[in-house]
Amino acid sequence: MNHPQIAAFARLAKENTPPTRVLEGQKTKISRTMHGFGYDPIHDEIVVTSPLTQAILIFRGSAKGEDPPIRVIQGPRTQILGTAGGGLDRVSVDPVNSEILLPIAPGGTVKEGGVLIFDREANGDVAPKRVLVGVRGAVAVDPVHNLLIANSGTSMQIFDRTASGNARPKAVIQGPNSLMATISSFQVYGPKGWIIGGCDRAPGMAGSSPAICAWSVNDNGDVPPRWKIPVQQLTGYAPSGIALDPSHKEIIFSAAGQRIRPPSGIMNTVITFSWPEIF
């Protein structure tokens, strides 16, 4: 069984290219079942969730080996409660507004589940700045349009960035024409106002989707996506995570290959597409 780690590769790495550095080991406090982490390019920090220890770990961007986290958000005041399958498996960061966002499943101190928002420099047993109640799934922030967006699996819910409590979304993208689906992580490209996430729902593919689509942050209701990449049709893989590389106009997918085994039989793959239209 593989042990938990974060591996960094050269941008042009392919096939069996080894990583340039690996962050792993007991001193890192990294645990299994993390399905989405964030990178803060402004402060050069890696933000990782640790579901098994109910914590958020923050590392230097250059961390490697057994480098310990520079900050750890953990303790009863944080309201980070749950199990490995309890919705603590992904975290995102808003570098512009210096905030860290962690979705949590229903239970614990937040009965309805929701999103815990922490100050970026939070450390130790500290309470969240805000709690947005009742939201499901992965979240991302559009600092350009001051929005917080949540992917519930059947919809994209669009909120004011600073929404808290039982706030209602400003807009909801959902319905058969929208092709909306769930994915472990999605991205928002603020300069163009795109939401990039999973689409074309398929049975038995929780956390991954056959295709990737782009919608506008101004969309509402049962609206079709503006762009679509049929990733599984083209590669045999169903992506589960997304990263954007605006400098090279590329989109990068992670694909485990477990639920939908690709024709090659090779699992745990990173796939890169050129997608200049969205940049």
C-alpha positions as CSV (number, residue, x, y, z in Angstrom):
1,M,0.0,0.0,0.0
2,N,1.3,3.4,-0.9
3,H,2.1,5.8,2.0
4,P,0.7,9.4,1.9
5,Q,2.9,11.9,0.1
6,I,2.9,15.0,-2.0
7,A,5.1,14.7,-5.1
8,A,6.3,17.6,-7.3
9,F,7.1,16.9,-11.0
10,A,8.6,19.0,-13.7
11,R,5.9,20.7,-15.8
12,L,6.9,18.7,-18.9
13,A,7.3,15.4,-17.1
14,K,5.7,12.4,-18.9
15,E,5.4,8.6,-18.6
16,N,7.6,7.3,-15.8
17,T,9.5,10.5,-15.0
18,P,10.4,10.6,-11.3
19,P,9.3,13.5,-9.1
20,T,11.8,16.4,-8.5
21,R,10.9,16.3,-4.8
22,V,8.6,14.4,-2.4
23,L,7.0,15.6,0.9
24,E,6.4,12.5,3.1
25,G,7.1,10.9,6.5
26,Q,5.9,11.1,10.1
27,K,7.2,14.6,10.7
28,T,5.0,16.0,7.9
29,K,1.9,14.8,9.7
30,I,0.4,14.0,6.3
31,S,-2.3,11.3,6.4
32,R,-4.2,9.3,3.8
33,T,-7.6,10.2,2.3
34,M,-6.7,13.7,1.3
35,H,-8.4,14.3,-2.1
36,G,-7.7,17.9,-2.8
37,F,-5.1,20.4,-1.5
38,G,-4.4,24.0,-2.3
39,Y,-1.4,26.1,-3.3
40,D,-1.0,29.8,-2.4
41,P,1.2,31.4,-5.1
42,I,1.2,34.8,-3.4
43,H,2.7,33.5,-0.1
44,D,4.3,30.4,-1.6
45,E,2.5,27.9,0.7
46,I,1.0,24.4,0.3
47,V,-2.3,23.9,2.3
48,V,-3.2,20.3,2.9
49,T,-6.1,18.7,4.9
50,S,-5.3,15.8,7.3
51,P,-8.7,14.0,7.7
52,L,-7.5,11.3,10.0
53,T,-6.1,13.9,12.5
54,Q,-8.9,16.5,11.9
55,A,-6.4,19.1,11.0
56,I,-5.2,21.5,8.3
57,L,-1.5,21.5,7.6
58,I,0.4,24.5,6.0
59,F,3.9,23.9,4.5
60,R,6.4,26.1,2.8
61,G,6.1,25.9,-1.0
62,S,9.6,24.4,-1.2
63,A,9.0,21.8,1.5
64,K,10.4,18.3,0.8
65,G,11.4,15.2,2.7
66,E,10.2,15.2,6.3
67,D,9.9,19.0,6.5
68,P,7.2,19.6,9.2
69,P,4.3,22.0,8.6
70,I,4.9,25.6,9.5
71,R,1.4,25.9,10.9
72,V,-1.2,23.4,12.0
73,I,-4.9,24.3,12.5
74,Q,-6.3,21.6,14.9
75,G,-8.4,21.3,18.1
76,P,-12.0,21.5,19.3
77,R,-12.4,25.3,18.7
78,T,-11.7,24.8,15.0
79,Q,-14.9,22.7,14.6
80,I,-12.9,20.4,12.3
81,L,-14.7,17.2,13.3
82,G,-15.4,14.0,11.4
83,T,-13.9,10.8,10.1
84,A,-11.9,10.0,7.1
85,G,-15.1,9.7,5.1
86,G,-16.7,12.7,6.9
87,G,-16.0,15.4,4.3
88,L,-12.6,16.6,5.5
89,D,-10.8,15.3,2.5
90,R,-10.3,18.5,0.5
91,V,-9.3,22.1,1.2
92,S,-8.8,25.2,-0.8
93,V,-7.1,28.5,-0.4
94,D,-7.9,32.1,-1.3
95,P,-4.5,33.8,-1.5
96,V,-5.9,37.3,-2.4
97,N,-8.0,37.5,0.7
98,S,-5.7,35.4,2.9
99,E,-8.2,32.7,3.8
100,I,-8.3,28.9,3.9
101,L,-11.6,27.0,3.3
102,L,-12.5,23.6,4.5
103,P,-15.8,21.8,3.6
104,I,-17.1,19.6,6.4
105,A,-19.9,17.0,6.4
106,P,-23.0,17.2,8.5
107,G,-22.4,16.3,12.2
108,G,-20.3,17.5,15.1
109,T,-20.8,21.2,16.0
110,V,-22.1,22.1,12.5
111,K,-25.1,19.8,12.3
112,E,-25.9,20.7,8.7
113,G,-22.3,20.6,7.5
114,G,-20.9,23.5,5.6
115,V,-17.6,25.4,5.0
116,L,-15.2,26.5,7.7
117,I,-13.3,29.7,6.7
118,F,-10.0,30.4,8.6
119,D,-7.5,33.2,8.4
120,R,-4.5,32.1,6.4
121,E,-2.2,32.7,9.3
122,A,-4.3,30.8,11.8
123,N,-2.3,28.4,13.9
124,G,-3.3,25.9,16.7
125,D,-6.7,25.6,18.2
126,V,-8.4,28.6,16.7
127,A,-12.1,29.2,15.7
128,P,-13.0,29.9,12.1
129,K,-13.6,33.4,10.9
130,R,-16.9,32.4,9.3
131,V,-19.0,29.3,8.8
132,L,-21.2,28.9,5.8
133,V,-23.8,26.4,6.8
134,G,-25.5,23.7,4.7
135,V,-23.1,23.7,1.7
136,R,-21.9,20.4,0.3
137,G,-18.9,19.4,-1.6
138,A,-15.7,21.1,-2.8
139,V,-15.5,24.9,-2.8
140,A,-13.4,27.5,-4.6
141,V,-13.2,31.3,-4.5
142,D,-13.3,33.9,-7.3
143,P,-11.5,36.9,-5.8
144,V,-12.0,38.9,-8.9
145,H,-15.8,38.8,-8.7
146,N,-15.9,38.3,-4.9
147,L,-17.7,35.0,-5.1
148,L,-17.5,31.6,-3.2
149,I,-18.7,28.7,-5.3
150,A,-19.6,25.2,-4.1
151,N,-20.0,22.0,-6.2
152,S,-22.7,19.9,-4.5
153,G,-22.5,17.2,-7.2
154,T,-25.7,18.1,-8.9
155,S,-25.2,21.9,-8.9
156,M,-22.8,24.8,-8.6
157,Q,-24.0,27.1,-5.9
158,I,-22.7,30.7,-6.2
159,F,-22.5,32.8,-3.0
160,D,-21.1,36.2,-2.0
161,R,-17.5,35.5,-0.9
162,T,-18.1,36.6,2.7
163,A,-21.5,34.7,3.0
164,S,-22.0,33.0,6.4
165,G,-24.6,31.2,8.4
166,N,-27.6,30.0,6.4
167,A,-27.0,32.4,3.5
168,R,-28.8,31.6,0.3
169,P,-26.8,31.4,-3.0
170,K,-27.0,34.2,-5.4
171,A,-27.3,31.7,-8.3
172,V,-27.4,28.0,-8.9
173,I,-26.2,26.2,-12.0
174,Q,-28.1,22.9,-12.3
175,G,-30.3,20.8,-14.5
176,P,-30.0,18.3,-17.4
177,N,-28.7,21.0,-19.9
178,S,-26.0,22.1,-17.5
179,L,-24.4,18.6,-17.6
180,M,-23.4,19.3,-14.0
181,A,-21.5,16.5,-12.1
182,T,-19.3,16.1,-9.1
183,I,-15.5,16.0,-8.9
184,S,-13.0,16.0,-6.0
185,S,-11.8,19.5,-6.8
186,F,-12.7,22.2,-9.3
187,Q,-11.2,25.6,-10.3
188,V,-12.4,29.1,-10.9
189,Y,-10.5,31.3,-13.3
190,G,-11.4,34.8,-12.1
191,P,-9.9,36.9,-14.8
192,K,-12.3,35.4,-17.4
193,G,-15.0,34.4,-14.9
194,W,-14.9,30.7,-15.7
195,I,-16.0,27.9,-13.4
196,I,-14.2,24.7,-14.5
197,G,-15.5,21.4,-13.1
198,G,-16.8,17.9,-13.8
199,C,-19.7,17.3,-16.2
200,D,-21.6,14.4,-17.9
201,R,-22.6,12.5,-14.8
202,A,-22.1,8.7,-14.9
203,P,-23.2,6.0,-12.4
204,G,-20.5,4.7,-10.0
205,M,-18.2,7.7,-10.5
206,A,-18.4,9.5,-7.2
207,G,-15.6,12.1,-7.0
208,S,-14.8,11.9,-10.7
209,S,-16.5,12.7,-14.0
210,P,-16.1,11.6,-17.7
211,A,-15.7,15.2,-18.9
212,I,-14.6,18.6,-17.9
213,C,-16.7,21.7,-18.6
214,A,-16.5,25.5,-18.2
215,W,-19.5,27.7,-17.1
216,S,-19.6,31.4,-16.5
217,V,-19.8,32.8,-13.0
218,N,-22.7,34.8,-14.4
219,D,-24.7,31.7,-15.3
220,N,-27.9,30.7,-13.4
221,G,-30.3,27.8,-13.8
222,D,-30.3,25.0,-16.4
223,V,-27.7,26.5,-18.7
224,P,-25.4,24.5,-21.0
225,P,-21.6,24.8,-20.4
226,R,-19.6,27.2,-22.6
227,W,-16.8,24.7,-23.2
228,K,-16.3,20.9,-22.8
229,I,-13.4,18.5,-22.9
230,P,-14.5,14.8,-23.2
231,V,-11.5,13.6,-21.2
232,Q,-12.6,9.9,-20.8
233,Q,-13.5,9.6,-24.5
234,L,-10.1,11.0,-25.5
235,T,-7.8,9.3,-23.0
236,G,-9.7,6.5,-21.3
237,Y,-9.3,8.2,-17.9
238,A,-12.0,9.9,-15.8
239,P,-10.4,13.0,-14.1
240,S,-10.9,13.5,-10.3
241,G,-9.0,16.7,-9.7
242,I,-8.2,19.9,-11.7
243,A,-5.4,22.4,-11.7
244,L,-4.9,25.4,-14.0
245,D,-1.6,26.7,-15.5
246,P,-2.6,30.1,-16.9
247,S,1.0,31.0,-17.9
248,H,1.1,28.1,-20.4
249,K,-2.6,28.1,-21.1
250,E,-2.9,24.5,-19.9
251,I,-5.3,22.5,-17.7
252,I,-4.0,19.5,-15.6
253,F,-6.1,16.6,-14.4
254,S,-5.4,13.9,-11.9
255,A,-7.0,10.5,-12.6
256,A,-6.8,7.5,-10.3
257,G,-8.2,5.0,-12.8
258,Q,-9.9,2.9,-10.1
259,R,-13.6,3.3,-10.7
260,I,-13.2,3.5,-14.5
261,R,-10.1,1.4,-15.4
262,P,-8.4,2.8,-18.6
263,P,-7.6,0.6,-21.5
264,S,-3.9,0.7,-20.7
265,G,-4.6,-0.6,-17.1
266,I,-2.2,2.1,-15.8
267,M,-3.6,3.9,-12.7
268,N,-2.7,7.1,-10.9
269,T,-2.1,9.4,-13.9
270,V,-1.6,13.1,-14.5
271,I,-3.0,14.4,-17.9
272,T,-2.4,17.8,-19.4
273,F,-4.4,19.5,-22.1
274,S,-3.8,22.8,-23.9
275,W,-6.9,24.9,-23.5
276,P,-6.1,28.4,-24.7
277,E,-9.8,29.4,-25.2
278,I,-10.5,29.7,-21.5
279,F,-7.4,31.9,-20.8
